[in-house]
Every structure is written in structure tokens, then in C-alpha cells.
Amino acid sequence: MSKFVTNPKIQNKDESSTSQSTTLQESHCNKAPQDEAAPSTSRCNLDQTVVDGISEQCEKICINDDRVQNVCQNSSGNSVKKKNAKKKEKLKDLHIQMPSVNAYSPPTVQTAPPAYSHNGGNSVHEYFNKHVTQLYANTSARYLENLIHHPQYHLMHSMRLREMFQFQNSQFFGSVPNTPSRPNNLGHYLHNAMQHPLLSKEYLNHVHTNQKQNAFHRALEKAGTNTYNKKELNNSPKQNKQQKKDQNGADRIFDSYLSKEDVMEGLKNNSLIEGVLKINPKQFQNSYVSSMDRNEQDILIEGVKNRNRALEGDIVVVQVIESDDEDSEKINNSDSSSKQKKGRVVFIKEKIHTRKCIGYLKLMPDKSRQRALFVPRDYRIPRLNIPFTSWPDNFYQESKSYENTLFLASIFDWFDVRFALGKLICNIGQSGDMQTETKAILAQNDLDITPFGEDVRHLYPRLDFTIPEEEIKSREDCRHLCIFSIDPSNTRDIDDAVSCRKLANGNYEIGVHISDVSYFLHEGTLLDEKVSEKATTIYMVERAYHMLPDELCMLCSLFPGVDKLAFSVFWEITDDGAVMNHRFSRTVIHSCCQLSYDHAQAVLDGKEDAEKSFPEIYNGFTYKDISETIKILGKLSAIFRRRRFDNGALRIDQPKIAFHLSAANGMPDSFWIYESKESHQLIEEFMLLANMTVAKRIHDDHPKLAFLRCHPAPSTYLLKQLENSLKPLGIDIDISSAGNLHRSLTDYLDQNSLDKGKAMVLNMLCTKPMTRAKYFCAAACGDDDFHHYALNVPLYTHFTSPIRRYADIMVHRLLSASLNYTKVPTWEVDKVRMVAANCNKQKYNAKRAGEMSTELYTLKYIEINSPVTTEAVVVDVKEKYIDVIITAMGLNRRIFFNNDFPGEFLCVKNEAGVRLSKMELTWNETDSLPSVKQVIEVFSLLQVELYKGDDMLKVETKLLAVVAVNLPHSHLQDREYSSIAEVASAFQDYVNSLAEYFRELENIDLMCKVRDPVKPTFKDDYRKILVDNKTWLHIEVSCDGRPRNVHIVGNSEIGQDKVKDFLLNWDHDKNIVENIHSLFGDVTKIADSWDIEVLEGKEEEESPSCCICFCVELPDCPGVPQPICQNSKCEAYYHRSCLYQWLVACEGGRIPAFGVASGSCPSCFQHTTCNEKDNY
């Protein structure tokens, strides 16, 4: 048996060498477990047969003089000399001897002598003989060198030492120089073993078979082996730190997955659970899998290791490992005994996540030339080790120039919990650039926006295509009908159009006409294959990336004035909305008009000028024809909508923001929130009716191949949790069904119709328990899985948007076969299932990309206009942060409270010590404000400031201090009330404190000519008093009845200096009116030249006052208030200047683009605009 004798000094020096030698030396320093003190005098008892057996196995390893000499020579060659001069010195002191088996010297490597029991050696012997010896016996010198440092090799040396020196005390044994002093751990050996492809495979199989992370240790523990008594060993702090590091080494390696057979068996007997993995984006250590029992809480996956290489959206199989402990127990109000289950992922059934990510490339802390660190933007994705072969040119020398460069990377393997192995795919560009950021969003979501090439150009006709006469004869000719489309004003692809005509029996024939894309897109072609891969159109803020080639989109779109091919559904409907019958047909149509939602809404609102803004009308129809059809469709759609919700449907509206982009640079210069109007609902109802009608037909005719869409029921546990969380806020919701939930939400919001913040919060909270709708093949699911929860219908599909969804094309092909227009598809069920899965994946990715694009432009708008001061409503209150929604943008933000907060914050708890969703803030006193107490809870309305953070995609949110306008300091003191009586008493005291304020205003109104406000009230704290025919005196009254901000308005002989002297000599013993008389005389006798003379026999109608300034006329602005709001039902009048300035102020004072201010009307709260050009 050969033996290495090394210099201890050189050994220590090697431990701090390069990364490769460090890996090697760490395996040299493995630690072996040692028994605690036994009753006998010795703690190192081991059967001699075991020692001899291991020695015998080591002797079999072919280490001869020539081989070992080659190791020395190869290691001391020129390449090593160039890389590391220190290693050369080490090799000079390296001596190789070939003593007999009995002549052993203690190895200088710092490993520990494991103390094994008599029964502990067999499993070690078998494993060593089976897996180690055969692999290492005839391999290269590098692996032989590793083997010399195998912990079981040192076991033999240690036992020979015991025989030679007869150590009777393990503490003395641990103190002898050059003997081990730390327990063994397999972590470092595993690292070296993984270098050998065969051994790593064999070892992993061994671990998998025995379900153990450390085969050596577990085998010995079963035999009764004890561990070291660490206190007796007297390890140094450095050794203890290294010991802890080594013990954690194996914990950084993921567990092997179960076999498919074990997974299938576990799913059948319910010992395993299948579900979709969701990772907390703010705390990536925690992830969740929905339990099959919807009444239970999601299973918590704690830690990245238990997540076992699964990523967001993956379909995983989970094994429940334990119930939650008391600290993390989540108590349900109705069932306090419910605990959250914990689990670990044991199998990934389907990898939904693309394993691609966007991030930054950096050098490792040790400046390694072999690998670099990739830091993803998404914290849910692990950091990657990127090998140098994937680096950009000159990255190592110019790494700082890449600090702001975005790369797309992919994960190709993942062994270590801390780092995955990855490779760079491409350089996206510099972060912060809008085009680069948009490319990054598309790449991160694995969306293909590659334009269609010439290889598919011959597969569809050109724009000058004319419908063949034979095709027209084979279809129903509907070109004589009044057909028109209603879409967003900026739409490019028009999938659908509607028609309505009255029948002889008094009923209506309603038609929905959908573009016949399947006529042009032939199944099985290369174009069809590429379109099916894209599966959906991607809608970003700045543009749309179409699923079809652009020319084909234009060819299929139902533009007006042109003959088009369509797939139509007709219903006969009575005047009260009863559907008598329906039919399907392939048709030829000729749309007469392309309307926007605003055009249709103007007709429904009955606006007189609706016809003026109407687009061009074709095919001989008139505005009257179209407007009457719109009104009939509007009446019927309202009936359908009411009936649908009465039958148990649910709708939860989420705020959707839209931007106006500058024509100069494409940057957002204004935004607004989409509002669902009656015209939107008109189209929505008939599209839903078409989808449901087609779904039933294709399911009846193709029960196995039917391409359908379902919406699984939400988590009952989360709904119950939502119900319990809203009860303390005075909101009772019925979660028993979708319809009851909708009714309870509608009833509450109708009572709080002016509070849009509450509506946003409730809608967002109710969205959380909901699941995602999905496409599926009928044969792949049971009948119970067909139900659509939100619509509360048994069958549903998508039929009405084939230009932008491939799923609709699949449905068109099935419907065409049902009507005998084409042959019945010969699809396999697996093919339909795969198409459905791809449509689900692409639809989700496109939706996510659109949301990220909206967020990007929102952040860019904030960056351009930073800081933006706006309102936010509280969604949730935690111990050290609150979640809010920015009401003007629909943006979710989190505000943290830390040491930088200018005051104190305290999370409120009840008498039992349970944290409530309430926080008390105490703002520090400043020069302008005293100390103020503020209570924050769900639905609280806050003032916040948004400003750009350090990163392009980071916006900071700052809570602004409470500012009480026009209130004296005495009313800003901290107050706490324990009863309603105390509240009422405090309010009475407050009213009494305003007595002087009321008295002074009443005096002025009685004794002076007040021109503004026209109808003064106590809520108006200012008065404009007529002092002569050309002059007003503007005066404001504080809460304690004192004057402030007094100045002259108009052309007067009384100078401002005289007014200042007058104010300096103010007599505080007199009231305001008496002081005014002392300067201006008796102002009550002044004639008002603006009094309107009322002639006998005539009655002049008084002009309404402005709802903002409450004046009819202003001295510097000619004209009277007008009904400017675009809402025809709004009865408010405004000066144009007042409304314009109001809308600008609501937007933070920023001058709007194109001189058009937009926002909510102060009276009806509907969206309105005001043009600066008419601001006179």
C-alpha cells in the first residue's frame, strides 16, 4: 500500500490556494464522526476484521511506483509552474514510499479518526468495495490523489495508529499532532466524487435507494455509533466554524426526485399531492402549492431546498412532511385548530416556467476566471454560475462596463441550492432604455416576436385578394344586412361585427359575425404550425405583436366597405330577451361602419351631437339605421346582463391603465383608467352568448375532441379567510357561490358608490382566491371539470377572436366540421391536449408581458414627473409595512416603516395580544406642524409621494404627513376616545371653539356687500367684499376668528401701503367689520354697479354658479359657467378656467400634453376633459 507523506506547512499553505486546489484540499480535511465516551476505557473500539477488510480493499488499489511517480512528474510540470509557483515548492517536499502493510505513519491531513462500533463496518465495507474501489482502481492520477484523502482510507490509518500507540483516551488521541480533531462529513467528499462521472452516478443512485443524504453516516448511526463530544474535543472557533460549514455542505445539495412509478402510486393513494407552484415574489424562500382539497390552506414549501428545483408555475408533486408549528400557525376565526401543512417537492410533473431570466452579469467575489455570477431581476429565480465559455468578449477585463447591461440567461442544471448552472443566451441591451426593457420583458416571458419569413409567404393571399364567386355561392349572403363593428378607437384587428333586424313576427334576429380565419389558415401547413406556436397576439403598451402575419390580419379583419368572409351565429330573440332558437352559417358580409366604443356610447347616451362625430357609413345605410340598431342591441344586452348575474355569474373588475405616448419620443405624457361603459357591455354580452352557444354545439358533435375553456372554483379556504378578514371592517360577503359573492359585493359598493378606493381594494382582495381559467380537451377531463365558475355555465369556449387567439381557430375548425363544411378532424386527443396546454402557457405569458409593459410605462411616467403626489388606499396592514393601491394608476405599492420614519409607529393588538390590521403613527413635531397622531387601517385614504428609485424599474413610495388645513394647533393634539359619548362631547367642544369663526363670517355677510362667494356659507373661509365700484377687499378668516391674507383686488385709490398700515394698527377689541369701516367707511351704503336690474313684467333667469369657485362672474375672466362635463347626465356648471385648473391641480400641477387636461369631474366623478384653448 502506498503512502503520501507531506509537509504540514505546505499542507496549510495549500488550503488557501486557488479555487481548484481549494476544492481538492477541502476533501482532504473531511471530518469523521466519533463516539461519545463509553463505559469501557477506550472509545475507539472496532472489530479487527473490519479494519483488516478495509485495509485489504485499499491494498487492491493499483498504486505502483511508476504511476505515483507520474503523478509527481505531471503535477510539477511547466503548466503548474506557470499557474502556481507555491505548488512547485510543495511538490519538492512530497515523498512517496511503499512500505509494508504493517508499516503505517499518521497522515498529516487534518481529518478525524472515526470511532465505529463492531456492527458499523459492514455497510461501509460493502459500499467501499462496490462503488469506490472499482471506479478508482484504474482511473487517472487526479482521481487517485482524491482517493488518498477518502475518509475511509483515513479510517484505516487511524485504527493502525491506535494499535501502535495504544491510545486509551479519545481526548488525548485528539490532541496528538497530525491527528484529526473534527468529525467527518460527507459534504466535501461528495464534491470531489461528483467530479467522477461514474462515481457521482453510482453515489446518487445509492442515496436515492436508501433515501439518505449521507450514506456512510446513516449506516453507522443505524449500527449504534455515537458522535463526538464536542466540548471534550476543545475545538478552536475557527475549527467550529469550518465544522458548521462542512455539516451544511450536504444540505446544499437537492434531494433526488421520486421515480414516475412511485409518483403515480403516491397520487393514487393520496400520499402525494399534485398542484401548481406559486413562489412569493417578495419572500422567495416561501412557496405554496394548492391542496386538492379546496377547503384546506395551501401547502407551504419552506426553503429553496424543499422546493427542489421547481420554479413559478410548474406543476409539481408534493409530499407533506409535517404540520405547522405554533409560531407559524395561521388561525382561522371559525376553526382555530386548523394548521398550515408543510411539504417538499418530490417530482416536477411539467415544467411550465421557461427557465429563462433577465439579469446582470458580474465577476465572482474571488475574481474567478472560470465562472461569473448572474443576478436575475426576478428574485424567485436562483443566481446562476455562468462558465467563461458563455461570457461576452473582454468581459473579465471590462466587467465594469457591463454593470448596466441586461442579459438573457437560461438554467441548464441545478445541483447546489445557492447557485444554478446557466448560460448566456444573448445581450439584450442597456437597462433603462425603453426598447431594451420591452425586449427584456418579451424574452423573459419566452414570447416569440420574430416576423414571418418568406418561407410562409406563399401560404396566404395578398391584400388585393378577391373572394372567388364559387365561395360566395357556397355561403349565406348577408351583405344586405346592417352590420357594423364596435371596437376600441385604436384597434387594428377587427374580429367581430354585429347586426340586428326585425322579423315579421315582431321578434329580432341578432347576428354575431366572426372573421373566418380558418378559410385562409390551412391546417397542417408550416404557417399553421408557426401560428399555433405563437398562439396569441401580444399587446404591449406601445404596439401589438400579432399572432398572424400582418397582411393576413388586414385581410381577415372586418373593415367596412369591403366584402369579407365570416362565421356567423344568429338568434331569434323576443322583445323581453327570450332566445327562441339559433343557427350557424358561413357567410359573406359587408360591414357598413367601424364604430368605436365612444361612438356607440354617445348614441346610447342620446347626445345631440353624436351624428357629427360619426365615422363614414357605407352600403347605403344611414346614421338613423345604425343608431336604432345600437339602441335595440343595448336594450337586449342589458336584459341579458341582468339575467346572467341573477343566474349566479360573478364579475370582478380590475383597474386597467392606458397611456398617451408622445409623438416626439414615445414617452408617456398622460394616462387614464379604463372605464367599462354600456357600449362595452353591449358587445361583451353578445360575444359571451356566441361563445356559450358554440361550446354546446361542438361538445355535442365532438364529445372527445371539443376544445373548451373552464374556470375552476376558487380556494374555499382563501374565500373563508377573506370573509373573516372583512367582518371586522363591517363588510359581510356571502362566499357560498359566485352569484352570492357578486350580489354581496354589488350591494356594498352601491352604498359606497363615491368611494372608488374601497371598490379597488375589495376587487383586488376578491381576486386573490380565484384560480386561472384554462383551455382543455374534453376527453382529458371529467364532466365535473367543465364548469366555468365566474360565468356559472356548464360549457364555455372561445370563438369570437380568431385573429388574435389560436384557440378560436381550433373551435372554428370543429364547428365547420359540425356544419359539414369540412371533414371531421382526425386529431388525436394528445394533440388537442398539447395545443390547449400551449395556448394556456402562451396566453398567460402574453398577459404577464402586457402587465409588465404597463408597469414599465407607469414607472417611466413617474420618473419623468418625479415626484408625483397622489392618493392611495390601504389594502393590508402588517407589523412594519402597509400595502396600498395608487387609486389614480391602479398600482400596488408597499410602504415600509423603519428607522427613517419621522416619528413612531405601532401595530395595534387586542387584549389577547393578537395583531389587528391597524397601525398607529405619531408624526414628529416640525416648524410648521405640531405632533400629529394618525391611525391607518384597511380602506384608509393616504397621501403618498412616488419618486424614482436607484434602479430603472424601482419606484419608491413615501407616506406624506397628515396636514390639517385651517385648524388651530389645539385641535391637532393626540386624542383617544373610549365611547361614543366621549366622541360626541369632543365634537361639541370643537364646534364651540369655532364660535368666533361663525360670528365673524355671519357679521360680514350681514353688514357688507359680499360678491364672492355668491351664496356664502360657513364652509367658505374667505369673503370678497365690495368697498367701492372698482375695488374688492379679499379677506380670509381663521378658525379663531382672526383675519389673514387681506389684500385689495381691483383699481382703487386706496394703496396697498395704506392697507398694510391699517393691518398693523388692527384693533383686536373690535370685530372684522368694525375694522373695515374704520378704513373704508360704511361699506354697506356703497351701491353695487353690478346689481342686475329686473324690469317689471320680465323675469331674468339667474345664471348658475360655478361648482368650483361658486361664483357666477369673475373680474378677470369674462363669461359665465357652462355645462362643460362630457357626461350628459351631469348637471354641474363650471368656468372653463376653473375646471381646467382643477384638473391640472389633480395631476400634480403638471401642464398636460396638447393643452388638454383630463380627470374626474368634481361633481359626477366621471372622466372628463377640458381644453386649454378655450380657457378664457
Sequence and secondary structure as in RCSB ss.txt:
>XXXX:A:sequence
MSKFVTNPKIQNKDESSTSQSTTLQESHCNKAPQDEAAPSTSRCNLDQTVVDGISEQCEKICINDDRVQNVCQNS
SGNSVKKKNAKKKEKLKDLHIQMPSVNAYSPPTVQTAPPAYSHNGGNSVHEYFNKHVTQLYANTSARYLENLIHH
PQYHLMHSMRLREMFQFQNSQFFGSVPNTPSRPNNLGHYLHNAMQHPLLSKEYLNHVHTNQKQNAFHRALEKAGT
NTYNKKELNNSPKQNKQQKKDQNGADRIFDSYLSKEDVMEGLKNNSLIEGVLKINPKQFQNSYVSSMDRNEQDIL
IEGVKNRNRALEGDIVVVQVIESDDEDSEKINNSDSSSKQKKGRVVFIKEKIHTRKCIGYLKLMPDKSRQRALFV
PRDYRIPRLNIPFTSWPDNFYQESKSYENTLFLASIFDWFDVRFALGKLICNIGQSGDMQTETKAILAQNDLDIT
PFGEDVRHLYPRLDFTIPEEEIKSREDCRHLCIFSIDPSNTRDIDDAVSCRKLANGNYEIGVHISDVSYFLHEGT
LLDEKVSEKATTIYMVERAYHMLPDELCMLCSLFPGVDKLAFSVFWEITDDGAVMNHRFSRTVIHSCCQLSYDHA
QAVLDGKEDAEKSFPEIYNGFTYKDISETIKILGKLSAIFRRRRFDNGALRIDQPKIAFHLSAANGMPDSFWIYE
SKESHQLIEEFMLLANMTVAKRIHDDHPKLAFLRCHPAPSTYLLKQLENSLKPLGIDIDISSAGNLHRSLTDYLD
QNSLDKGKAMVLNMLCTKPMTRAKYFCAAACGDDDFHHYALNVPLYTHFTSPIRRYADIMVHRLLSASLNYTKVP
TWEVDKVRMVAANCNKQKYNAKRAGEMSTELYTLKYIEINSPVTTEAVVVDVKEKYIDVIITAMGLNRRIFFNND
FPGEFLCVKNEAGVRLSKMELTWNETDSLPSVKQVIEVFSLLQVELYKGDDMLKVETKLLAVVAVNLPHSHLQDR
EYSSIAEVASAFQDYVNSLAEYFRELENIDLMCKVRDPVKPTFKDDYRKILVDNKTWLHIEVSCDGRPRNVHIVG
NSEIGQDKVKDFLLNWDHDKNIVENIHSLFGDVTKIADSWDIEVLEGKEEEESPSCCICFCVELPDCPGVPQPIC
QNSKCEAYYHRSCLYQWLVACEGGRIPAFGVASGSCPSCFQHTTCNEKDNY
>XXXX:A:secstr
  EEE  HHHHHHHTTS HHHHHHHHHHT         SSS S    HHHHHHHHHHHHHS   HHHHHHHHHHH
TSHHHHHH HHHHHHHHT EEE   TT      S        TTSHHHHHHHIIIIIIHHHTTS HHHHHHHHT 
HHHHHHHHHHHHHHH    HHHHHHSTTS  S   HHHHHHHHTTSHHHHHHHHHHHHHHT S HHHHHHHHTT 
    HHHHT  HHHHHHHHHHHTTGGGB      HHHHHHHHHTTSEEEEEEEE SS TTEEEE  SSTTS  EE
EESHHHHTT  TT EEEEEEEEE  STT    SS TT   EEEEEEEEEE  S SEEEEEEEE TT  SSEEEEE
ESSTTS EEEEEGGGS TTTTTTGGGGTTEEEEEEEEE  BSSEEEEEEEEEEEETT HHHHHHHHHHHTT    
   GGGGGGS  TT    HHHHHTSEE TTS EEEEE TT     EEEEEEE TTS EEEEEEEE GGGTS TTS
HHHHHHHHH B EE SS EE SS HHHHHHHS  TTSEEEEEEEEEEE TTS EEEEEEEEEEEE  EEEEHHHH
HHHHHT TTTTTT     TT  HHHHHHHHHHHHHHHHHHHHHHHHTT        EEEEE TTT  EEEEEE  
  HHHHHHHHHHHHHHHHHHHHHHHH TTT EEEEB    HHHHHHHHHHHGGGT     SSHHHHHHHHHHHHH
HTTT HHHHHHHHHHHHTT    EEEEGGGS GGG  BTTTTBS     S TTTBHHHHHHHHHHHHHTTSS   
   HHHHHHHHHHHHHHHHHHHHHHHHHHHHHHHHHHHHH SEEEEEEEEEE SSEEEEEETTTTEEEEEE  TT
SSEEEEEEE TT  EEEEEEEEE   SS   EEEEEETT EEEEEEEE SSTT EEEEE     TT  GGGGS  
  SSHHHHHHHHHHHHHHTHHHHHHHHHHHHHS EEESSS  TT  EEEEEEETTEEEEEEE TTS EEEEEEEE
S SS HHHHHHHHHT  TTS HHHHHHHHH  GGG   TT     TT         TTT  S BTTB S  B   
S TT    B HHHHHHHHHHHTTT   GGGEEEEE TTT  EEEEEGGG  
